[in-house]
Amino acid sequence: MLLMEPSLLQYPDWKGHCFLREEVAKFLSEHCRSPVPLKAENMVVMNGCGSIFCAVAAVLCDPDDAILIPSPFYGVITEDVDLYSGVKLYCVPLDSEVLIKAHTYKMNELCCVLQGVNVRAVILVNPHNPLGEIYTAEEMTSFLNFAKRHELHAIVDEVYMLSVFGEDFSFHSVLSLERIPDAQRTHVLWGLSKDFAMAGVRVGTVYSENRDLVQALDKLGNFHGVAGPLQRQVAQLLKDKEWLNEVFLPENRRRLKKAHQYVAAQLTKLGIPYLHRGAGFFIWADFSKYLKEQTFVEELCLWRCFVKHRVLLSCSQAFSCSSPGWFRIVFTDQQRHLQLGLFTICLVYVHMHLHWWYIFCTYAFMLLSSFFRAGQNQGDVRGAPGLQHAAYH
Ligand SMILES: Cc1ncc(COP(=O)(O)O)c(C=O)c1O
């Protein structure tokens, strides 16, 4: 560990060391199935996709300009784009009804939002957080055409690109398209936090053919760099094609699928509707029947009730969803934690609807949780490598 190439101890190229950008370009060329090899010179490496959202928004927008995003969406992006230049996100609600394909992107609504605001860009997350939705190549093309028509930059976040586990679903990166409608205004994000379960190493990348953007990000890279020795390790990891393709990625997908199947089956048993999708670390589930009234105030009460019972789910408000009662359940955890969490969810329902039952179940719960704790103390509580996903998704 202490043996280090002296060059790695110097100030780096702020876009990321060339050796790492080359490896990321090769890796993404293969996994995105790009028709021509991606170029290292179009690649920028920073300390996470969150930083890239901050930096890209600051470069593309003036203060108080706006960026469009379909909602529900991963809410932290709001703070990311606001941080440097006060850029505002304008949400365009999608329907979150079970069995209605959530990706019916409402072009008309987008056009209404466009009037009177200086909109510079539009963000799409694919695979989607929190819906787990995967967009087809046609849908992505129509999204990119929409951006082109309105001269908007398209920021496509593909950070869950390799976390597609459903056999019926296949992912098409924007970088796989034969022809990107407006390549100069299309910027694709990817990183190690999700697909490698390595949120702690803080590595995110953006691919863009726009030289001005790449040069501007180069300047901001000074504040968002990744340490040289870590860049070397990440490059070595990406180079190990055999292990990645034959061991890590298939095993990661298998475990994601197993955990998803388990939670989905339990939700079905509990009669809680959910979006059945095949990507990401979460299930978007409809708890509206738990609400006394269909309001966000009631949703917050339910969220508090879950927290009081030590279950942390993110509610629809956190994703700017237009209908209350939806919660995101992260399933990338060990089965006994999932079991306990789902059991508690069931108890919360009983608590809210049948008070006398609650007393009985609380006793049962206390007995069961002491049983789980005893099990934890005896067993090896470490997760298998590759599945220790951060709780913060
Ligand atoms: C859709 C999406 N984009 C970006 C991020 C942030 O990624 P990073 O850890 O690379 O900053 C997350 C993290 O949860 C995410 O879900």
The ligand as a Gaussian input file, in Angstrom:
#p B3LYP/6-31G(d) Opt

LIG

0 1
 C      -29.836000       8.155000      -9.599000
 C      -28.641000       8.541000      -8.787000
 N      -27.739000       9.382000      -9.318000
 C      -26.644000       9.758000      -8.625000
 C      -26.424000       9.295000      -7.350000
 C      -25.189000       9.768000      -6.616000
 O      -24.122000       8.954000      -6.952000
 P      -22.641000       9.167000      -6.352000
 O      -22.513000       8.271000      -5.168000
 O      -21.745000       8.757000      -7.484000
 O      -22.496000      10.610000      -6.002000
 C      -27.340000       8.420000      -6.765000
 C      -27.130000       7.925000      -5.383000
 O      -27.996000       7.369000      -4.756000
 C      -28.471000       8.021000      -7.509000
 O      -29.382000       7.179000      -7.007000

